[in-house]
Amino acid sequence: MINWPQIRHFLLVITFGSVLSVLGKSILYPTTAAQRTVTPASFVFPPEVPLPGWQPLESRALTKDVAKHPKLLSGMVYKYSRNKLTLDIEMRYTVETSGNVMGFISNYTPIPSSAIQLSSRIDRYEKKVGYYMLFVYQKRAYLTSCINPRGGSTVTLPQFKHNRYTYDIQPDRLLYWLFGQQNIRDMRCLWFHSSIPLNNISPNNAYSSLENAWFSWYKWWYPRFPKP
């Protein structure tokens, strides 16, 4: 017969011993402990991603962006069409980031900061998804957001930090950190940046199409977030 109290006691002893070992190492070798980080694994975007209601056209890797930015591990552009309407989706996998979408736009696109100021953009929240941002620039409507490894999507640095402290620092992840398998805070992001041309469509109608695509996209990608 299994003696569960003894097994629980044994596991607690192991866990406590591991904590003491790490704490001892931190005291004896503080510099090494402070600098210990786990390099995220590489990730390759799939050439095709299903998007209900949209016909895929083509995809291509963002190799130039990856070469220029060391914190950007991979990127891909996906194109879709529906009823003569075209949809462009740019995906970038970033690591050691602040999760600040406005910073992503400044670093990776020619869009000026004036187009994404509070007076120029629309910030929205969807309960089952998270935060996302809408704006218009040079006759294109945009929807952009950061898919987090845990917690809902975010747009700003405070939102991203809230997810990290709320969902990352948990007992089940502490052991992985203690044994050097994961970072205590997961500072990665799948940046989603989509747009539709405003040729024969109003901004509000374009926003509606972007939102529908975004909700489906998020539902597909969240459980497939790259492993650490």
C-alpha positions as a Markdown table, in Angstrom:
| # | Residue | x | y | z |
|---|---|---|---|---|
| 1 | Met | 0.0 | 0.0 | 0.0 |
| 2 | Ile | 1.3 | 3.4 | -1.0 |
| 3 | Asn | 2.2 | 5.6 | 2.0 |
| 4 | Trp | 1.3 | 9.0 | 0.7 |
| 5 | Pro | 2.4 | 11.0 | 3.9 |
| 6 | Gln | 5.9 | 9.5 | 3.6 |
| 7 | Ile | 6.1 | 10.3 | -0.2 |
| 8 | Arg | 4.9 | 13.8 | 0.5 |
| 9 | His | 7.5 | 14.2 | 3.2 |
| 10 | Phe | 10.2 | 12.9 | 0.9 |
| 11 | Leu | 9.3 | 15.4 | -1.9 |
| 12 | Leu | 9.2 | 18.3 | 0.6 |
| 13 | Val | 12.7 | 17.3 | 1.8 |
| 14 | Ile | 14.0 | 17.2 | -1.8 |
| 15 | Thr | 12.4 | 20.6 | -2.7 |
| 16 | Phe | 13.7 | 22.2 | 0.5 |
| 17 | Gly | 17.2 | 20.8 | -0.1 |
| 18 | Ser | 17.2 | 22.2 | -3.7 |
| 19 | Val | 16.1 | 25.6 | -2.4 |
| 20 | Leu | 18.9 | 25.6 | 0.2 |
| 21 | Ser | 21.4 | 24.5 | -2.5 |
| 22 | Val | 20.5 | 27.4 | -4.8 |
| 23 | Leu | 20.5 | 29.9 | -2.0 |
| 24 | Gly | 23.9 | 28.7 | -0.9 |
| 25 | Lys | 25.3 | 29.1 | -4.4 |
| 26 | Ser | 23.7 | 32.6 | -4.6 |
| 27 | Ile | 25.5 | 33.6 | -1.4 |
| 28 | Leu | 28.9 | 32.0 | -2.3 |
| 29 | Tyr | 28.8 | 33.1 | -6.0 |
| 30 | Pro | 26.5 | 36.1 | -6.2 |
| 31 | Thr | 27.7 | 37.3 | -9.6 |
| 32 | Thr | 27.2 | 34.0 | -11.3 |
| 33 | Ala | 23.7 | 33.5 | -9.8 |
| 34 | Ala | 22.6 | 37.0 | -10.8 |
| 35 | Gln | 23.8 | 36.5 | -14.4 |
| 36 | Arg | 22.2 | 33.1 | -14.8 |
| 37 | Thr | 19.7 | 33.1 | -17.7 |
| 38 | Val | 18.4 | 30.5 | -20.0 |
| 39 | Thr | 18.6 | 31.2 | -23.7 |
| 40 | Pro | 15.2 | 30.6 | -25.3 |
| 41 | Ala | 15.1 | 27.9 | -27.9 |
| 42 | Ser | 14.9 | 28.8 | -31.6 |
| 43 | Phe | 11.6 | 28.8 | -33.4 |
| 44 | Val | 10.6 | 28.5 | -37.0 |
| 45 | Phe | 7.2 | 29.8 | -38.1 |
| 46 | Pro | 5.1 | 27.4 | -40.2 |
| 47 | Pro | 4.8 | 28.3 | -43.9 |
| 48 | Glu | 1.0 | 28.2 | -43.6 |
| 49 | Val | -1.4 | 29.1 | -40.8 |
| 50 | Pro | -5.2 | 28.4 | -41.1 |
| 51 | Leu | -7.4 | 31.5 | -40.9 |
| 52 | Pro | -11.2 | 30.8 | -41.1 |
| 53 | Gly | -13.0 | 32.8 | -43.8 |
| 54 | Trp | -9.7 | 33.8 | -45.5 |
| 55 | Gln | -7.9 | 32.3 | -48.5 |
| 56 | Pro | -4.1 | 32.1 | -48.0 |
| 57 | Leu | -2.0 | 33.7 | -50.7 |
| 58 | Glu | 1.7 | 33.5 | -49.8 |
| 59 | Ser | 4.2 | 33.7 | -46.9 |
| 60 | Arg | 7.8 | 34.7 | -46.6 |
| 61 | Ala | 10.4 | 34.9 | -43.9 |
| 62 | Leu | 11.6 | 38.2 | -42.4 |
| 63 | Thr | 15.2 | 37.3 | -42.7 |
| 64 | Lys | 16.5 | 40.9 | -42.9 |
| 65 | Asp | 14.8 | 41.8 | -39.6 |
| 66 | Val | 16.3 | 38.8 | -37.9 |
| 67 | Ala | 19.8 | 39.6 | -39.1 |
| 68 | Lys | 19.6 | 43.2 | -37.7 |
| 69 | His | 18.0 | 42.5 | -34.3 |
| 70 | Pro | 19.6 | 40.0 | -32.0 |
| 71 | Lys | 16.5 | 39.8 | -29.8 |
| 72 | Leu | 14.4 | 38.8 | -32.7 |
| 73 | Leu | 14.7 | 35.1 | -33.3 |
| 74 | Ser | 12.4 | 34.7 | -36.3 |
| 75 | Gly | 9.7 | 36.4 | -38.3 |
| 76 | Met | 7.2 | 35.6 | -41.1 |
| 77 | Val | 4.7 | 37.6 | -43.3 |
| 78 | Tyr | 1.4 | 35.9 | -44.2 |
| 79 | Lys | -1.0 | 37.2 | -46.8 |
| 80 | Tyr | -4.7 | 36.4 | -47.2 |
| 81 | Ser | -7.6 | 37.4 | -49.3 |
| 82 | Arg | -11.4 | 37.5 | -49.0 |
| 83 | Asn | -13.9 | 39.1 | -51.4 |
| 84 | Lys | -11.2 | 41.3 | -53.1 |
| 85 | Leu | -9.9 | 42.3 | -49.6 |
| 86 | Thr | -6.3 | 41.6 | -48.8 |
| 87 | Leu | -4.9 | 41.0 | -45.3 |
| 88 | Asp | -1.3 | 41.2 | -44.3 |
| 89 | Ile | -0.1 | 39.6 | -41.1 |
| 90 | Glu | 3.5 | 40.0 | -39.8 |
| 91 | Met | 4.6 | 37.7 | -37.0 |
| 92 | Arg | 7.8 | 38.2 | -35.0 |
| 93 | Tyr | 9.2 | 36.1 | -32.2 |
| 94 | Thr | 11.1 | 38.3 | -29.8 |
| 95 | Val | 13.0 | 37.4 | -26.6 |
| 96 | Glu | 14.2 | 39.4 | -23.6 |
| 97 | Thr | 11.7 | 42.1 | -24.4 |
| 98 | Ser | 9.6 | 44.7 | -22.6 |
| 99 | Gly | 6.5 | 43.7 | -24.5 |
| 100 | Asn | 6.0 | 47.3 | -25.6 |
| 101 | Val | 4.2 | 47.2 | -28.9 |
| 102 | Met | 4.9 | 50.9 | -29.6 |
| 103 | Gly | 8.6 | 50.2 | -29.3 |
| 104 | Phe | 8.2 | 47.2 | -31.7 |
| 105 | Ile | 6.5 | 49.5 | -34.3 |
| 106 | Ser | 9.3 | 52.1 | -34.0 |
| 107 | Asn | 12.0 | 49.4 | -34.3 |
| 108 | Tyr | 10.6 | 47.3 | -37.1 |
| 109 | Thr | 8.4 | 49.5 | -39.2 |
| 110 | Pro | 8.5 | 52.9 | -40.9 |
| 111 | Ile | 5.3 | 54.0 | -39.1 |
| 112 | Pro | 6.0 | 57.2 | -37.1 |
| 113 | Ser | 5.2 | 57.6 | -33.4 |
| 114 | Ser | 2.5 | 60.2 | -34.2 |
| 115 | Ala | 0.3 | 57.5 | -35.7 |
| 116 | Ile | 0.3 | 55.5 | -32.4 |
| 117 | Gln | -0.2 | 58.2 | -29.9 |
| 118 | Leu | -3.1 | 58.0 | -27.5 |
| 119 | Ser | -5.0 | 60.6 | -29.6 |
| 120 | Ser | -4.4 | 58.7 | -32.8 |
| 121 | Arg | -5.1 | 55.1 | -31.8 |
| 122 | Ile | -7.8 | 52.9 | -30.3 |
| 123 | Asp | -7.0 | 50.6 | -27.4 |
| 124 | Arg | -9.4 | 47.7 | -26.9 |
| 125 | Tyr | -9.8 | 44.7 | -24.6 |
| 126 | Glu | -11.4 | 41.3 | -25.3 |
| 127 | Lys | -12.0 | 39.1 | -22.3 |
| 128 | Lys | -10.9 | 35.8 | -23.9 |
| 129 | Val | -8.0 | 37.4 | -25.8 |
| 130 | Gly | -6.6 | 40.4 | -24.0 |
| 131 | Tyr | -5.5 | 43.9 | -25.1 |
| 132 | Tyr | -4.9 | 45.1 | -28.7 |
| 133 | Met | -4.5 | 48.3 | -30.6 |
| 134 | Leu | -6.1 | 49.8 | -33.7 |
| 135 | Phe | -4.9 | 52.7 | -35.8 |
| 136 | Val | -4.8 | 54.1 | -39.4 |
| 137 | Tyr | -1.7 | 55.2 | -41.3 |
| 138 | Gln | -1.3 | 56.0 | -45.0 |
| 139 | Lys | -4.7 | 54.5 | -46.1 |
| 140 | Arg | -4.2 | 51.3 | -44.2 |
| 141 | Ala | -6.0 | 50.1 | -41.0 |
| 142 | Tyr | -3.8 | 48.3 | -38.5 |
| 143 | Leu | -4.4 | 45.9 | -35.6 |
| 144 | Thr | -1.4 | 45.0 | -33.4 |
| 145 | Ser | -0.7 | 43.2 | -30.2 |
| 146 | Cys | 1.8 | 41.0 | -28.3 |
| 147 | Ile | 0.8 | 37.4 | -27.7 |
| 148 | Asn | 2.2 | 36.4 | -24.2 |
| 149 | Pro | 3.5 | 33.0 | -23.2 |
| 150 | Arg | 1.1 | 33.1 | -20.3 |
| 151 | Gly | -1.8 | 35.5 | -19.7 |
| 152 | Gly | -3.8 | 37.5 | -22.3 |
| 153 | Ser | -2.3 | 39.6 | -25.1 |
| 154 | Thr | -0.8 | 43.0 | -24.2 |
| 155 | Val | 0.1 | 46.3 | -25.8 |
| 156 | Thr | 1.9 | 48.4 | -23.2 |
| 157 | Leu | 4.8 | 47.7 | -20.8 |
| 158 | Pro | 2.7 | 47.8 | -17.6 |
| 159 | Gln | 0.3 | 45.2 | -19.1 |
| 160 | Phe | 3.2 | 42.9 | -20.1 |
| 161 | Lys | 4.8 | 43.3 | -16.6 |
| 162 | His | 1.5 | 42.5 | -14.9 |
| 163 | Asn | 1.3 | 39.2 | -16.8 |
| 164 | Arg | 4.9 | 38.3 | -15.9 |
| 165 | Tyr | 4.4 | 38.8 | -12.2 |
| 166 | Thr | 0.9 | 37.3 | -12.2 |
| 167 | Tyr | 1.5 | 34.2 | -14.3 |
| 168 | Asp | 5.2 | 33.5 | -14.4 |
| 169 | Ile | 6.2 | 33.6 | -10.7 |
| 170 | Gln | 4.3 | 30.4 | -9.7 |
| 171 | Pro | 5.3 | 27.4 | -7.6 |
| 172 | Asp | 5.2 | 25.0 | -10.5 |
| 173 | Arg | 7.7 | 27.1 | -12.5 |
| 174 | Leu | 10.0 | 27.7 | -9.5 |
| 175 | Leu | 11.6 | 24.3 | -9.7 |
| 176 | Tyr | 12.4 | 24.8 | -13.4 |
| 177 | Trp | 14.1 | 28.0 | -12.4 |
| 178 | Leu | 16.0 | 26.5 | -9.5 |
| 179 | Phe | 17.5 | 23.8 | -11.8 |
| 180 | Gly | 18.4 | 26.4 | -14.5 |
| 181 | Gln | 15.8 | 25.1 | -17.0 |
| 182 | Gln | 13.7 | 28.3 | -17.4 |
| 183 | Asn | 14.0 | 32.0 | -16.5 |
| 184 | Ile | 11.9 | 33.0 | -13.5 |
| 185 | Arg | 10.1 | 35.6 | -15.8 |
| 186 | Asp | 9.4 | 34.7 | -19.3 |
| 187 | Met | 10.2 | 37.9 | -21.3 |
| 188 | Arg | 9.1 | 36.5 | -24.7 |
| 189 | Cys | 6.5 | 37.8 | -27.1 |
| 190 | Leu | 4.9 | 36.8 | -30.4 |
| 191 | Trp | 4.2 | 40.2 | -31.9 |
| 192 | Phe | 1.2 | 40.2 | -34.2 |
| 193 | His | 1.0 | 43.1 | -36.7 |
| 194 | Ser | -1.8 | 43.1 | -39.2 |
| 195 | Ser | -3.2 | 45.5 | -41.8 |
| 196 | Ile | -5.9 | 46.0 | -44.5 |
| 197 | Pro | -5.8 | 48.7 | -47.2 |
| 198 | Leu | -8.5 | 51.3 | -47.1 |
| 199 | Asn | -9.4 | 51.3 | -50.8 |
| 200 | Asn | -13.2 | 50.7 | -50.8 |
| 201 | Ile | -13.8 | 50.2 | -47.2 |
| 202 | Ser | -14.2 | 52.5 | -44.1 |
| 203 | Pro | -11.9 | 52.3 | -41.2 |
| 204 | Asn | -14.6 | 50.9 | -38.9 |
| 205 | Asn | -15.4 | 48.1 | -41.4 |
| 206 | Ala | -11.6 | 47.4 | -41.7 |
| 207 | Tyr | -11.3 | 47.3 | -37.9 |
| 208 | Ser | -14.1 | 44.8 | -37.8 |
| 209 | Ser | -12.4 | 42.5 | -40.3 |
| 210 | Leu | -9.1 | 42.9 | -38.5 |
| 211 | Glu | -10.7 | 42.0 | -35.2 |
| 212 | Asn | -12.3 | 38.9 | -36.5 |
| 213 | Ala | -9.0 | 37.7 | -38.0 |
| 214 | Trp | -7.2 | 38.6 | -34.8 |
| 215 | Phe | -9.5 | 36.6 | -32.5 |
| 216 | Ser | -9.2 | 33.5 | -34.7 |
| 217 | Trp | -5.4 | 34.0 | -35.0 |
| 218 | Tyr | -5.0 | 34.3 | -31.3 |
| 219 | Lys | -7.1 | 31.2 | -30.6 |
| 220 | Trp | -4.8 | 29.2 | -32.9 |
| 221 | Trp | -1.5 | 30.6 | -31.7 |
| 222 | Tyr | -1.8 | 30.9 | -27.9 |
| 223 | Pro | -1.7 | 27.1 | -27.3 |
| 224 | Arg | 1.2 | 26.9 | -29.8 |
| 225 | Phe | 3.4 | 29.5 | -28.2 |
| 226 | Pro | 7.1 | 28.4 | -28.7 |
| 227 | Lys | 8.5 | 26.3 | -25.9 |
| 228 | Pro | 11.2 | 28.0 | -23.7 |
